Amino acid sequence: MQARFRYVCGCVTERNGNRVERKDVTITVKDLYLSYNAKEVIHGISFEIYRNEIFSIIGPAQSGKTSLLRCLNRTIEFTSGTSVRGTVMVDGQNVRTMKNVFDLRRKIGMVAPLPVGLPISIYDNVAFAPRCSGLTNKSDLDGIVEKCLRQAALWDEVKDRLHSLGTAISGGQQQRLTIARALSHQPDILCLDEFSIAIDPVTTMRIEDVLIELKNEMTIILVTNLTHQAKRLGSRTMFLYNGNLIELDTNEVIFSEKPGKIETYDYINGLFG
Amino acid sequence: MSSNLTESTLTLPDAIPKRVKRVGRPRWAIIGEQALELLIRISGISAIVFVLAIFFFVFKEALPVLYSHNFSIKEFLFSTQWYPTSVSNVRYGTFALLVGSVTVTLLSMAIAVPFGLGAAIYISEFCGPRQKETLKIIIELLAAIPSVVWGFIGLTVISKLITTITGTAVGVNLLNGSIILALMSVPIIVSIGEDALKAVPDSFREAGMAMGTTRWQLILRVLLPAAKNGLLAAVLLGVGRAVGETMAVLMATGHSVKIPHGVFDSVRTLTANIAAELGEAAAGSPHYRVLFLTGILLFVITFIVNLTADFVIRGIKRK
């Protein structure tokens, strides 16, 4: 428990010889409980995410990672029978009481684990969000589409067929299309939920490079089953298990020989049971 | 939750099912499957056989008239004079009937498509589960009303409404028939359209909403493109119903053979004409055969409608 409160916003701490700078908090989750039809799946977790960091969430299936992300942009509301308790603050605003939920969702780019290419052209897929916020200028849209597709490492593969259907490309390409789409509205926060699940390792590395660049512009939340990916990319990692926060610390601690909890060590090193 | 470095609390599920032994399929199951397959094959082929048989008999009844001396195909298609029972001046011109069918269909679709698709979108996207069930039951009930009842409503209720509101002399006219047809097609458009929208995966909705779209943007930019084939099918089934409908238009349109100059003119449709006259025409007479030829004309119309729909869908797909 102590590890979590080691960084209090605004103070400077020494840890393992690394100087930890003052951090801006962009997301604050406090005592978050989530139930699906009276079955509680997240049991009161609290954490903070700092601006411009890559924050990884690891944990086995059913540990509430995706549900947690869905609480952030309130897409959890689309599933009937869910009830959320606790507070989620994004940029100082409580998302539960927020009136303009559309602005919140535009602020958070979300990449779902299963690729969802909308049944419109590749170009329209990426231009979707800018168009919805009222951008109609063709050259601006072209620029955004190209930039986002390049960032998602998809441009070279689809630049000659931007007007074919977004559902007609392969699963891995669709996955990258969703990344491009999530980037298209220039979010402040980018949530990647298992983004590399259908992408080959080489392309994954290319996207990871992009993510490291993007870190300067936005906060990235990375849900991943690949603990090595969390280790490579993230600055801090949170380990969730069965809806409980087991440990949250910097990567140096989490992926060291002696993390705060033995469960973390066991999970990362595949020593279950 | 103090640091506990001695014992792990992570566990695996302990009951992993053992491998199930494979058993060969019994003989009766294999024979049964083949028999079932044969049955399904026969019912599939029967559809083709029936359609061909219908074609064959309609053509068989109609074709002899093409060779008779006082009939010309040009007159049949382009003349507005329909005097089948005249003693001295027999004329078989169906152009007015064709125009009647087309105008009634177009006008009824102009009324029914916005209502039908709007209702489908409302039921699928906006209303709550209880309201949804109620609305669907009511709409199915609407679809179950026999056409002669609709015709009766047109003849009495809507006809009276039209005369009192607009002051026109005759209430049974193009507008009346179109309203009745629209009322009949709306349930089909709604239920098929609602199915098409329901078939759009929720992940599309969620992906769209996660990008911060409003409900309308989501419907216009995601759901309608995703469901367009189904929605087009819904509209076309509505068109099919409107073109093929007989009894209601017979009662509601006024049944006079002329090219309408406005929505308050009475018209007669191809289908109503067949229904009204086939019973009186002597079997084998030119009149009787011309009515069958009108049936072929209807075939051609529906064929063209289906073909255009096919092309439209293909065009959408290629894009």
Interface residues (C-beta under 8 A of the other chain):
Chain A: M1 N73 T75 F78 F102 D103 L104 R105 R106 K107 I108 G109 M110 A112 L114 V116 L118 P119 I120 S121 D124 F128 A129 R131 C132 S133 H163 T178 R181 A182 H185 Y241 K258 G260 K261 I262 E263 D266 Y267 L271 F272 G273
Chain B: M1 S2 S3 N4 L5 T6 E7 S8 T9 L10 T11 L12 P201 D202 S203 F204 R205 E206 A207 G208 M209 A210 M211 G212 T213 T214 Q217 R221 V222 P225 A226 K319
